[in-house]
Amino acid sequence: MLGRPEGAGARRGSVAVTGPPAGPSSRGGSAGQGDRLLGDRGRHAFRWAALLFLLADLWLFLPGWWEFGAQAVVGSPERDMGLQFYAWRDYLRRALLAGRLPQWNPHLFLGVPFLGAGQAGVFYPPLWPLLFVSTPLATCLERVLHLWVGQVGTYLFARRVECSARGALAAGFVASCASTVSYRIFAGGAAHLDAIAWTPWVLLGGVLALRGRWRAGTALAAAASSLQVLAGYPQMVQLTWFGLLPFLAALAWADGLSWREAARRVLGLLLAAAALTALGSAATLLPTLELALRSARRGFDPSWVTLLSLPPLQLLTLLAPDVFGATWSPAGFWGEGYPWETTWHVGVVPLLLVPLGLRGRRGRALLVPCACLLLLAFGGHTPFYVPFARLLPGMGLFRGPAKHLIVLTPFVAVLCGLGITHLARAGVRRAPRAGWIACGGAVLALLAALAANDAPPAFFARWARAVAGEGEHFYAVAAGPEFVRAAWSGARGSLVAGLGWVLAGLAGLAAGRRWGGRVAARVVLALLCLELLCYAASRQEFFSAERYVPPAELVAVVRAEGPARVALLSGEEPNRAMVWGLETLSGYEAVLPERVNAFYNAWEGLPAHEQRYVRFVARVDALTRLLGQRWVVVPAGVRPDFALRASPPLEFRARVAGRDVWRDPAAWPRAFFVAEEEVVPAREELFARLTAPGFDPRRAVLLEEPSPLASSARSPGEAAAPRVALRAVAPEEVRVAVRAPRAGFLVVTSAYDPGWRAWVDGTPVPLLAAYGVVQAVPVPAGRSEVVLRYRAPWPLGLALSLLGVLATVGLGRSCPAKRVEQEA
């Protein structure tokens, strides 16, 4: 029996099973042993497993440290780590070490909320110790730490689902080396990976709550869910619970629990964990929700919600992960979506163990969440996903149904662990006919693939062109003869490798027929670890952080005339301006305020509601001058065309660090005074006015609603010219001294946001949206001092988070010493 405790009847050398026995007559188990997560021998095996996980994780990152030393950064420089997260982590580190809570990011676009963006992880506790090391080292240590946390959580979760120590070890490697994790390390989504690490801990908490330790399990599930939100990826909470709830329902059936008792425990777990998660993560959740509800993601757009659905055809990546190419292959990635989203590879050897893991009620119970999550991952390829997404609040804020594969992977990993557990106990009594057929087919296919030349078969050419020409593609593919040849070469190589692992896995299973189950389990476990570690290592990429070292001379030239924006057109990523301490109109930001998104769409001639994460401004026009883009940096010797077309033309200023710096003499200062106003209520008309030829922003400030200034207050005053002087400019505070000849408006070219407040000579005044996107403050005639401050709603959120932490800890500590016996 799978749930048999270790005793006189147990085989020598076997590991005690820590979950409740399968037999209905002993559901409660002993109070002494059943209450502990691991027995004495289980704890010894756990220590060795934790050490092996850590050594494997360090080995994965060793090549980067060997090549780049302390400057090594894990991830592709052309993906999220190089384009986005490195700059965010560096900005967060510098701000906190300076004693400042970073709430606003003035370096990108016209300024965007930093704390409200969520993915920055400002209140995420595991990041705090990493503040005291360099940013490159912190990015690598962050990955090692979270890989290890996810592996340990998967190990403990597998043990509670009655895997042996070897089976749980295999489950930990499968969950951490599968494409859902290893490919994402390449992509560099740091917040995503941090949140993924806590998924098995939520699953473990759910199992504990169902099996009698309700308080401890609920506290664990709530704490792990809170950490997923604090890490900056709230969608991971939704995805995790979509898998946990059907699993608990199936596990209650497998354990023989009555439906009333199961419903009481699961519903209580859901409600209590939801409340504790909302409280514990409020410091990040409140600013994030506030921004999300006024961002470009608000509303429900079916095309957005179903974006990055899993095409059923791409399940071929289970056998051959690069059958549709890869970003580094000659043909590129010609499958649908992004490879880290729509590639699902858990290893070939683990898949061979899944049928063995399906023996017994608990193995079959794991099929329920697997089926539910796979169906959700298909997303727009099914008729029910859009109605389902409309039904649940908040799903319209997220895209990517294929992300359900992230939660599906731990369940498949546990099935693999159960397969090794069964193999070690019972071996392979007979070689099934299907196994012989599969083995023979694999041999023939392998020989055929090796014998084929570089000329692709006609059927492959037609198939490859059809796949590359249909569906959602995020990489441009020219499906000509060269593409077909390169695609065939990559697909054939991946198929050969996959079929080779099929043969190796079948040979390992055949060892159970000759030498016994425990020998077969050891062989298969070794093959499994070898395959997965090789696969995970092949996904990794590193780059040197030296590319982010700011050129001191260039920064000095740009800052010489005070605060101004710069266009980096010399090959730098948009977010590199953050690391250099400069400000730019470009940027890479996942959640843009709807007002800023609509402004850039109008500027670029795009539909008003289209969402784009990356904006790259490479021009000089009336708007760049209005918004204070004074500097343009290009590669040395390259004269930009707009430098000649602009009127007045740009002035060459300096050549530093292999770059030419051009100055726009017509750029407006960061803050300026405008006396007249013009009300344009319709935003579409307002944006059309801004982009119309001959637009002159000096004539009148364009507002969406009338200002509170009375007409008499705007009567002409003294004839002197207005004077505006910036007294202090900080990310969350701006001080401006104004000498106005008449009442009018101080325009500050930072993005208008509800979090900003304005004071004139200490008196609060309304802050207006000027030109549809920047700030305007009504000022009286004469001398005055204007103060602008930005405050995100974090104090209330932090207080609620502390309350949630106390409630969660209190719930966990109130768990009785002995486990409550399950009822029939």
C-alpha atoms as one frame of an Amber mdcrd trajectory, in Angstrom:
protein
   0.000   0.000   0.000   1.324   3.444  -0.960   0.573   5.047   2.397   2.049
   2.195   4.544   4.097   3.560   7.479   7.535   2.184   8.076   7.520  -0.760
  10.448   8.226  -4.467  10.650   6.496  -5.117   7.358   8.297  -2.328   5.503
  11.203  -3.122   3.238  14.625  -2.451   4.780  16.068   0.857   3.604  12.744
   2.338   2.610  11.846   5.824   3.797   8.910   6.426   6.102   5.907   7.977
   4.416   4.776  11.033   6.286   1.267  11.570   4.908  -1.854   9.946   6.336
  -2.220   6.261   5.474  -4.510   5.366   2.623  -6.541   2.827   4.564  -9.922
   4.101   5.834  -9.466   2.379   9.173  -6.442   4.510  10.117  -7.217   7.890
   8.662  -6.066   9.828  11.652  -2.688   8.153  12.034  -0.791   8.314  15.298
  -0.826  11.614  17.096   2.900  11.550  17.678   4.148  10.747  14.178   1.324
  12.063  12.034   1.560  15.595  13.369   5.159  16.056  12.278   5.893  17.154
   8.715   8.890  14.792   8.546   9.959  11.949  10.797  13.494  11.487  12.100
  14.695   9.631   9.020  12.698  12.001   6.835  14.509  14.993   8.304  17.867
  13.361   7.586  16.884  12.769   3.956  15.547  16.312   3.733  18.903  17.784
   4.811  20.693  15.876   2.070  18.078  16.892  -0.482  18.345  20.576   0.505
  22.137  20.386   0.146  21.887  18.725  -3.273  19.426  21.383  -4.442  21.772
  24.162  -3.341  24.803  22.596  -5.028  22.866  22.116  -8.266  21.664  25.724
  -8.211  25.164  27.054  -7.646  26.437  24.858 -10.484  23.891  26.411 -12.875
  25.247  29.891 -12.183  28.927  28.944 -12.026  29.582  29.601 -15.772  28.423
  33.200 -15.425  30.604  33.846 -12.399  33.515  32.121 -14.129  33.202  34.349
 -17.206  32.216  37.704 -15.731  33.160  37.420 -12.060  31.362  39.745  -9.679
  29.853  41.635 -12.649  27.861  38.611 -13.857  24.123  39.154 -14.291  21.894
  36.160 -15.005  19.432  36.488 -17.865  19.468  37.710 -21.423  20.538  41.350
 -21.880  17.857  41.666 -24.571  15.013  40.431 -22.366  13.356  41.593 -19.164
  16.470  41.400 -16.990  18.556  43.601 -19.272  15.707  45.844 -20.378  13.819
  46.282 -17.127  14.595  44.427 -13.915  18.287  45.226 -13.557  17.473  48.945
 -13.613  14.605  48.470 -11.140  16.734  46.468  -8.696  19.535  49.024  -8.911
  17.159  51.956  -8.386  15.519  50.223  -5.412  18.895  49.435  -3.824  20.253
  52.965  -4.192  17.052  54.563  -2.898  16.736  52.380   0.206  20.417  52.689
   1.068  19.984  56.458   0.841  17.142  56.253   3.360  14.394  57.013   0.842
  11.337  54.891   0.061  11.123  54.926  -3.760   7.538  55.787  -4.687   7.971
  57.626  -7.982  10.288  56.899 -10.911  11.190  60.160 -12.686  13.637  58.539
 -15.113  11.220  56.946 -17.618   8.536  58.472 -19.815   7.344  61.598 -17.981
   7.675  59.846 -14.662   5.696  56.774 -13.582   4.696  55.282 -10.205   7.436
  52.989  -8.918   5.864  51.563  -5.783   2.491  51.148  -7.505   4.059  49.236
 -10.404   4.345  46.341  -7.944   7.036  44.347  -9.725   9.748  46.455  -8.121
   9.304  44.423  -4.908   9.844  47.368  -2.553   8.249  45.600   0.442   9.413
  42.075  -0.451  11.447  40.850   2.580  13.843  38.419   0.772  15.238  41.353
  -1.224  16.261  43.383   1.814  19.426  41.402   2.746  20.562  41.683  -0.887
  20.665  45.480  -0.648  24.079  45.260   0.986  25.780  43.568  -1.975  26.333
  44.902  -5.480  23.388  44.843  -7.872  24.953  42.226 -10.235  25.705  39.828
  -7.388  22.264  40.469  -5.890  20.526  39.413  -9.136  22.359  36.053  -9.126
  21.875  35.427  -5.414  18.191  36.264  -5.784  17.859  33.519  -8.388  19.808
  30.953  -6.355  17.779  31.720  -3.231  14.410  31.414  -4.947  15.322  28.319
  -6.923  16.269  26.688  -3.632  13.086  27.877  -1.895  10.955  26.443  -4.703
  12.819  23.134  -4.657  12.489  22.735  -0.899   8.792  23.613  -1.055   8.200
  21.089  -3.840  10.104  18.433  -1.862   7.935  18.929   1.229   4.755  19.085
  -0.854   5.693  15.811  -2.579   6.366  14.160   0.786   2.883  15.121   1.999
   1.445  13.544  -1.148   3.281  10.387  -0.088   6.339  10.395  -2.306   9.449
   8.687  -0.972  12.572  10.738  -0.318  13.916   9.837  -3.754  10.601  10.685
  -5.357  10.442  14.047  -3.616  14.024  14.770  -4.694  13.039  14.061  -8.294
   9.952  16.283  -7.948  12.107  19.168  -6.711  14.414  18.925  -9.720  11.531
  18.614 -12.192   9.692  21.650 -10.812  12.802  23.863 -10.768  14.458  22.811
 -14.034  11.360  22.660 -16.247  10.887  25.286 -18.931   8.417  27.230 -16.784
  11.340  28.182 -14.506  14.605  27.713 -16.396  13.411  29.474 -19.561  12.072
  32.314 -17.452  15.494  32.764 -15.862  16.760  33.365 -19.401  13.886  35.802
 -20.002  14.753  37.551 -16.746  11.340  38.191 -15.195  12.690  38.528 -11.649
   9.337  39.273  -9.995   7.723  36.315 -11.787  10.439  33.912 -10.662  10.313
  35.147  -7.081   6.562  34.540  -6.938   6.829  31.117  -8.604   9.136  29.942
  -5.803   6.293  30.232  -3.268   3.751  28.232  -5.295   4.593  24.796  -3.785
   4.391  26.313  -0.289   0.800  27.389  -0.997   0.046  23.856  -2.204   1.691
  22.385   0.892  -0.396  24.634   3.142  -3.557  23.502   1.383  -2.728  19.823
   1.946  -1.977  20.425   5.626  -5.258  22.297   6.064  -7.267  19.543   4.406
  -5.629  16.771   6.403  -6.398  18.112   9.851  -3.773  20.820  10.516  -6.137
  23.533   9.360  -4.657  26.472  11.248  -1.028  25.753  10.397  -1.906  24.973
   6.772  -4.001  28.105   6.363  -1.277  30.261   7.874   1.330  28.736   5.549
  -0.842  29.140   2.443  -1.659  32.752   3.366   1.966  33.636   4.111   3.189
  32.163   0.809   0.402  33.893  -1.151   1.268  37.208   0.523   4.896  36.788
  -0.506   3.782  36.182  -4.095   1.999  39.549  -4.085   4.843  41.340  -2.303
   7.277  39.913  -4.864   5.340  41.864  -7.473   3.295  39.208  -9.269  -0.319
  39.094  -7.968  -1.403  36.993 -10.944   0.607  34.106  -9.477  -1.798  33.966
  -6.522  -4.724  33.553  -8.883  -2.946  30.882 -10.933  -1.870  28.934  -7.837
  -5.338  28.772  -6.312  -6.834  27.711  -9.651  -4.707  24.587  -9.273  -4.995
  24.147  -5.497  -8.792  24.111  -5.200  -9.503  21.243  -7.653  -6.547  19.354
  -6.182  -7.949  19.581  -2.667 -11.337  18.380  -3.905  -9.718  15.361  -5.572
  -7.451  14.700  -2.578 -10.440  14.704  -0.232 -11.954  11.946  -2.388  -8.666
  10.025  -2.363  -8.422  10.291   1.438 -12.015   9.132   1.890 -13.062  12.395
   3.550 -16.791  13.148   3.644 -17.856  15.875   1.252 -19.327  17.992   4.047
 -16.113  17.950   6.059 -14.010  18.538   2.908 -16.197  21.482   1.859 -15.986
  22.976   5.348 -12.198  22.788   5.450 -11.572  23.941   1.872 -14.046  26.823
   2.049 -12.634  27.898   5.413  -9.115  27.705   3.980 -10.075  29.803   0.953
 -11.826  32.554   2.925  -9.259  32.764   5.719  -6.264  32.640   3.361  -7.821
  35.286   1.082  -8.366  37.650   4.013  -4.890  37.080   5.455  -3.272  37.436
   2.018  -5.035  40.733   1.380  -3.924  42.020   4.783  -0.378  40.683   4.652
   0.335  42.061   1.178  -1.563  45.357   1.534   1.638  47.438   1.476   2.113
  46.424  -2.162  -1.441  45.455  -3.044  -3.095  48.830  -2.360  -0.736  50.940
  -4.543  -0.800  48.257  -7.229  -4.600  48.094  -7.356  -4.843  51.873  -7.328
  -2.584  52.062 -10.383  -4.094  49.035 -12.146  -7.638  50.425 -11.959  -6.579
  53.596 -13.774  -4.067  51.963 -16.096  -4.359  50.942 -19.719  -5.328  47.453
 -18.470  -8.641  48.499 -16.966 -11.814  47.151 -18.545 -12.167  43.773 -20.233
 -10.588  43.211 -23.623 -10.987  39.581 -24.817  -8.060  39.891 -27.224  -5.837
  41.058 -24.358  -7.042  38.426 -21.873  -6.430  35.556 -24.312  -3.089  36.865
 -25.534  -0.356  34.213 -25.151  -2.692  31.230 -24.978  -1.031  27.820 -25.296
  -1.461  26.404 -28.823  -2.229  22.666 -28.500   0.304  21.967 -31.247   3.097
  23.270 -29.027   2.666  20.374 -26.636   5.265  18.827 -28.959   7.787  20.687
 -26.824   7.201  18.079 -24.116   9.346  15.730 -26.205  11.509  18.196 -28.157
  11.719  21.610 -26.446  13.313  23.362 -29.442  11.173  21.803 -32.145   9.866
  25.322 -32.889  13.309  26.856 -32.566  14.651  29.161 -29.884  15.622  32.803
 -29.673  19.294  31.861 -30.176  18.774  29.299 -32.977  19.469  30.167 -36.664
  15.755  30.214 -37.521  14.791  32.014 -34.339  11.640  31.044 -32.494   8.914
  30.398 -35.058   6.247  29.020 -32.737   3.402  31.100 -31.355   3.892  33.592
 -28.510   7.138  33.833 -26.575   9.186  30.646 -26.047   9.220  31.035 -22.244
   5.419  31.324 -22.239   4.348  28.648 -24.731   7.155  26.099 -24.376   6.314
  23.385 -21.863   9.113  20.914 -21.220   9.398  18.974 -17.974  11.925  16.445
 -19.252  11.427  13.257 -21.221  12.535  10.854 -18.473  10.061  12.370 -15.960
   7.237  11.906 -18.464   8.022   8.194 -18.656   7.506   8.005 -14.889   4.089
   9.690 -14.913   2.133   6.513 -15.859   3.728   4.757 -12.871   2.713   7.669
 -10.643  -0.931   7.277 -11.645  -1.220   4.042  -9.675  -3.307   4.551  -6.579
  -5.984   7.069  -5.641  -3.602   9.896  -4.826  -1.891   9.647  -8.165  -5.224
   9.763  -9.947  -6.253  12.699  -7.741  -3.356  14.675  -9.230  -4.906  14.287
 -12.673  -7.768  16.609 -11.701  -5.694  19.799 -11.245  -3.528  18.789 -14.213
  -6.576  18.578 -16.485  -8.069  21.834 -15.159  -4.839  23.803 -15.519  -4.044
  22.444 -18.978  -7.515  23.379 -20.167  -7.083  26.902 -18.771  -3.641  27.140
 -20.393  -5.224  26.614 -23.827  -7.056  29.907 -23.176  -8.425  31.406 -26.377
  -8.156  28.052 -28.155 -11.172  26.904 -26.118 -14.716  28.371 -26.234 -15.171
  28.748 -22.477 -12.105  30.749 -21.375 -13.448  34.222 -22.216 -16.799  33.666
 -20.399 -14.868  32.214 -17.461 -12.561  35.240 -17.380 -15.542  37.618 -17.529
 -17.127  35.831 -14.594 -14.168  36.226 -12.207 -13.253  39.747 -11.054  -9.730
  40.869 -11.841  -8.943  38.420 -14.644  -9.285  41.210 -17.176  -6.143  42.834
 -15.744  -3.945  39.898 -16.741  -2.917  38.275 -19.971  -1.252  34.954 -20.709
  -3.422  31.865 -20.126  -0.311  29.781 -20.875   1.002  30.865 -17.462  -1.207
  28.160 -15.949   1.589  25.802 -16.999   3.651  27.281 -14.145   1.300  25.736
 -11.572   0.715  22.618 -13.640   4.435  21.777 -13.489   4.612  21.039  -9.708
   1.686  18.614 -10.011   3.397  16.789 -12.886   6.608  16.813 -10.838   4.832
  15.096  -7.930   3.380  12.519 -10.325   6.930  11.835 -11.443   7.978  11.511
  -7.783   5.161   9.036  -7.168   6.393   7.097 -10.190   9.857   6.739  -8.663
   8.251   5.785  -5.336   6.266   2.987  -6.985   9.246   1.893  -9.039  11.438
   1.526  -5.927   8.785  -0.446  -4.067   7.346  -2.705  -6.728   9.793  -2.540
  -9.604   8.630  -3.387 -13.114   7.055  -6.824 -12.972   6.700  -7.187 -16.702
   7.600  -5.197 -19.742   4.296  -4.020 -21.243   3.703  -4.459 -24.923   3.215
  -0.704 -25.307   6.712  -0.190 -23.896   8.256  -2.473 -26.503   6.323  -0.722
 -29.261   7.414   2.712 -27.974  11.016   1.556 -27.699  11.029   0.187 -31.238
   9.348   3.301 -32.598  11.862   5.521 -30.837  14.771   3.547 -32.298  13.356
   3.742 -35.822  12.555   7.458 -35.519  16.006   8.145 -34.102  17.689   6.297
 -36.962  15.519   8.070 -39.521  16.302  11.487 -38.055  20.030  10.762 -37.990
  19.975   9.450 -41.544  18.151  12.499 -42.911  20.280  15.152 -44.592  20.051
  18.910 -44.248  17.410  19.130 -46.973  14.059  19.277 -45.142  11.276  16.962
 -46.279   8.437  18.561 -48.199   5.902  17.872 -45.446   8.099  19.703 -42.897
   8.474  22.735 -45.173   4.705  23.027 -45.567   4.106  22.501 -41.857   6.784
  25.004 -40.749   5.496  27.712 -43.086   1.941  27.137 -41.868   2.948  27.387
 -38.193   5.073  30.480 -38.813   2.280  32.166 -40.759  -0.609  31.641 -38.348
  -1.412  32.588 -34.776   0.182  35.146 -32.457   3.857  35.652 -33.243   6.091
  38.046 -31.356   9.152  37.470 -33.522   9.227  38.394 -37.190   9.837  35.301
 -39.352  10.459  35.390 -43.096   9.350  31.867 -44.022  11.598  31.451 -47.047
  13.907  28.586 -48.038  16.666  29.693 -45.665  14.227  29.742 -42.777  12.939
  26.259 -43.605  16.455  24.804 -43.738  17.445  26.422 -40.443  14.158  25.368
 -38.817  14.606  21.772 -40.000  18.128  21.631 -38.640  17.037  22.840 -35.190
  13.871  20.748 -35.043  15.710  17.598 -36.126  18.398  18.113 -33.491  15.819
  18.628 -30.762  13.859  15.547 -31.856  17.013  13.438 -31.879  17.847  14.555
 -28.338  14.292  13.884 -27.154  14.180  10.409 -28.664  17.583   9.679 -27.182
  16.259  10.459 -23.729  13.239   8.249 -24.441  15.583   5.333 -25.071  17.678
   6.136 -22.014  14.589   6.344 -19.810  13.143   3.096 -21.131  16.483   1.396
 -20.536  16.461   2.652 -16.945  12.956   1.312 -16.406  13.991  -2.010 -17.930
  16.641  -2.275 -15.214  13.798  -2.784 -12.781  12.862  -5.965 -14.577  16.357
  -7.441 -14.170  17.915  -5.917 -11.020  14.926  -4.836  -8.965  12.969  -1.687
  -8.340  15.400   0.126  -6.078  18.233  -0.194  -8.614  15.909   1.009 -11.370
  14.797   3.955  -9.215  18.403   5.006  -8.649  19.239   4.721 -12.355  16.153
   6.623 -13.466  16.702   9.318 -10.824  20.278   9.816 -12.043  19.093  10.034
 -15.672  16.342  12.458 -14.671  18.716  14.798 -12.851  21.255  14.651 -15.694
  18.652  15.474 -18.339  17.054  18.315 -16.397  20.302  19.942 -15.285  21.620
  19.823 -18.862  18.378  21.327 -20.126  18.322  24.074 -17.478  21.990  24.921
 -18.124  21.317  25.213 -21.861  18.640  27.878 -21.190  20.898  30.146 -19.139
  22.578  33.280 -20.396  24.751  35.833 -18.621  26.040  39.296 -19.355  28.349
  41.734 -17.674  27.000  44.637 -15.624  29.853  46.784 -16.935  27.503  47.819
 -19.737  25.507  49.742 -17.112  28.435  51.683 -15.666  27.515  55.345 -16.310
  30.074  57.290 -18.385  30.911  60.118 -15.976  31.791  62.668 -18.677  28.562
  62.113 -20.588  26.450  62.392 -17.429  28.284  65.598 -16.484  27.560  67.161
 -19.890  23.865  66.267 -19.737  23.466  67.585 -16.179  25.441  70.770 -16.751
  22.370  72.924 -17.445  20.089  71.514 -14.778  17.281  68.947 -15.010  16.585
  67.977 -18.608  15.636  64.872 -20.529  17.928  62.973 -22.870  17.264  60.653
 -25.820  19.714  57.725 -25.726  19.959  56.609 -29.348  23.391  54.961 -29.184
  22.216  51.392 -28.601  21.317  51.753 -24.901  18.184  50.109 -23.534  15.436
  52.578 -22.547  15.693  51.764 -18.822  19.456  52.256 -18.739  18.733  55.933
 -18.060  17.587  54.843 -14.572  20.989  53.331 -13.806  22.781  56.393 -15.166
  20.595  58.725 -13.125  19.244  60.468 -16.248  15.693  61.137 -17.410  14.254
  60.141 -20.763  10.939  60.154 -22.611  11.449  56.488 -23.520  11.047  53.493
 -21.238   9.997  49.907 -20.564   7.167  49.658 -18.031   4.593  46.881 -17.667
   1.781  48.986 -16.169   1.404  52.451 -17.653  -1.252  54.898 -16.440  -4.030
  55.098 -18.985  -3.458  58.824 -19.506   0.229  58.368 -20.337  -0.504  55.368
 -22.571  -3.152  57.316 -24.523  -0.795  60.289 -24.916   1.993  58.163 -26.392
  -0.483  56.364 -28.664  -1.712  59.694 -30.033   1.889  60.827 -30.444   2.790
  57.679 -32.383  -0.481  57.475 -34.355  -1.705  54.273 -32.664  -5.223  53.341
 -31.460  -6.012  55.025 -28.153  -6.375  51.826 -26.100  -3.483  49.815 -27.546
  -1.093  48.640 -24.831   2.658  48.739 -25.384   5.266  48.138 -22.735   8.206
  49.657 -24.597   8.187  53.208 -25.923  11.228  54.529 -27.730  11.262  58.228
 -28.625  13.788  58.891 -31.407  12.755  62.264 -32.750  12.832  65.997 -32.220
   9.531  67.830 -32.623   7.298  70.322 -30.833   6.323  67.788 -28.176   9.862
  66.662 -27.332  10.741  70.339 -26.910   7.667  71.025 -24.786   8.546  68.025
 -22.593  12.123  69.173 -22.054  14.168  66.762 -24.203  17.282  68.913 -24.448
  19.925  66.257 -25.238  20.287  63.586 -27.915  23.051  60.976 -27.627  24.043
  59.015 -30.756  27.010  56.807 -31.724  30.176  58.752 -32.465  30.272  60.036
 -36.032  26.550  59.527 -36.678  24.639  62.703 -37.439  20.899  62.168 -36.891
  18.667  63.348 -39.741  16.395  65.262 -37.400  19.408  67.313 -36.254  19.349
  68.967 -39.683  15.566  69.098 -40.171  14.825  70.647 -36.767  14.284  74.396
 -36.618  16.372  75.684 -35.032  18.806  72.821 -35.742  20.500  70.817 -33.024
  23.930  71.894 -31.840  26.855  69.483 -31.535  28.133  69.737 -27.972  30.706
  66.993 -27.195  32.094  63.561 -28.056  32.504  61.431 -24.936  32.778  57.687
 -24.309  32.324  56.845 -28.001  29.115  58.864 -28.225  28.177  62.239 -29.690
  26.045  64.560 -27.581  23.736  66.995 -29.389  21.857  69.842 -27.726  18.420
  71.137 -28.714  18.429  74.924 -28.083  14.632  75.088 -28.419  13.873  72.620
 -25.618  11.671  74.045 -22.897  12.744  74.044 -19.254  11.333  71.569 -16.753
   8.962  74.220 -15.353   7.587  77.311 -17.113   4.796  79.882 -16.774   1.806
  80.266 -19.118  -0.723  83.043 -18.568  -3.653  81.952 -20.756  -5.745  78.798
 -20.700  -7.881  76.992 -23.237 -10.340  74.267 -22.252 -10.535  71.222 -24.537
 -12.813  68.659 -22.783 -12.436  65.845 -25.326  -9.101  64.119 -24.907  -9.045
  62.974 -28.548  -9.354  66.578 -29.737  -6.751  67.705 -27.220  -4.215  65.120
 -28.443  -5.017  66.048 -32.034  -4.204  69.670 -31.218  -0.912  68.655 -29.654
   0.229  66.691 -32.686  -1.052  69.174 -35.283   1.563  71.090 -37.332   2.263
  74.549 -35.998   1.114  73.804 -32.445   2.528  76.434 -30.068   2.221  75.510
 -26.367   3.326  79.003 -25.289   0.109  80.607 -26.456  -2.164  78.900 -23.920
  -2.118  75.894 -21.626  -4.601  73.258 -22.778  -6.813  71.948 -19.956  -9.542
  69.341 -19.890 -11.710  71.353 -17.472 -11.880  75.017 -16.431  -9.392  76.089
 -13.799 -10.552  77.378 -10.400  -9.018  80.799 -11.093 -11.646  83.522 -11.417
 -11.508  85.636 -14.541 -10.721  88.730 -12.467  -7.686  86.971 -10.986  -6.267
  86.590 -14.480  -6.412  90.273 -15.358  -3.143  91.764 -16.660  -0.633  92.726
 -13.986   2.851  94.130 -14.174   4.647  94.114 -17.489   7.780  92.285 -16.301
   8.590  88.883 -17.826   7.778  85.813 -15.681  10.617  84.134 -13.840  10.627
  80.468 -12.846  13.469  78.897 -10.849  13.740  75.283  -9.724  14.789  75.304
  -6.072  14.897  71.538  -5.541  14.151  68.521  -7.695  13.803  65.086  -6.084
  11.873  62.023  -7.260   8.954  62.645  -4.882   9.237  66.422  -4.365   9.725
  69.492  -6.564  10.110  73.078  -5.296   9.720  76.005  -7.690   9.996  79.744
  -7.117   7.699  81.744  -9.392   7.531  85.465 -10.137   4.386  85.909 -12.241
   3.396  89.249 -13.855  -0.226  88.096 -13.683  -2.174  85.117 -12.439  -1.636
  82.058 -14.589  -0.272  78.536 -14.528   2.999  76.958 -13.574   3.488  73.987
 -15.909   5.765  71.215 -14.643   6.547  68.627 -17.299   6.130  65.575 -15.106
   3.257  63.164 -15.630  -0.035  64.165 -14.037  -0.945  61.577 -11.417  -3.502
  61.553  -8.562  -0.682  60.840  -6.116   0.806  64.322  -6.646  -0.332  67.210
  -4.438   0.424  70.925  -4.821   0.900  73.822  -2.369   1.339  77.499  -3.171
   2.959  79.391  -0.282   1.858  76.579   2.031  -1.784  76.587   0.891  -3.127
  73.470  -0.882  -4.251  74.144  -4.437  -5.745  71.850  -7.101  -3.354  70.156
  -9.485  -4.544  70.166 -13.101  -3.734  68.014 -16.133  -2.066  70.257 -18.728
  -1.798  69.252 -22.398  -3.518  66.042 -21.362  -0.516  64.536 -19.631   1.645
  66.922 -17.522   1.025  69.020 -14.409  -0.291  72.556 -14.098  -0.580  74.567
 -10.865  -2.657  77.783 -10.714  -0.463  80.554  -9.293  -1.352  84.152  -8.382
   0.372  87.285  -9.597   3.584  88.194  -7.820   6.109  86.028  -6.006   5.171
  82.579  -4.747   6.738  79.244  -3.914   5.168  76.100  -5.304   5.754  72.683
  -3.730   4.754  69.426  -5.406   4.848  66.166  -3.436   4.055  62.606  -4.453
   2.662  60.123  -1.957   1.547  56.589  -2.780  -1.017  54.984  -0.417   1.650
  52.959   1.370   1.317  54.001   5.064  -2.143  52.453   5.381  -0.999  49.435
   3.391   2.072  48.945   5.573  -0.036  49.129   8.740  -2.450  46.545   7.320
   0.495  44.328   6.306   1.878  44.377   9.830  -1.579  43.473  11.126  -1.774
  40.645   8.588   1.645  39.313   9.629   0.586  39.268  13.284  -2.699  37.538
  12.430  -0.971  34.924  10.262   1.700  34.178  12.866  -0.935  34.025  15.574
  -3.036  31.584  13.564  -0.045  29.358  12.905   1.143  29.371  16.511  -2.347
  28.589  17.797  -2.221  25.180  16.087  -2.620  22.453  18.751   0.301  20.179
  19.486  -1.544  17.128  18.226  -3.108  16.830  14.844  -6.885  16.821  14.716
  -7.991  13.426  13.482  -9.840  13.446  10.205 -13.449  12.443  10.267 -14.851
   9.787   8.075
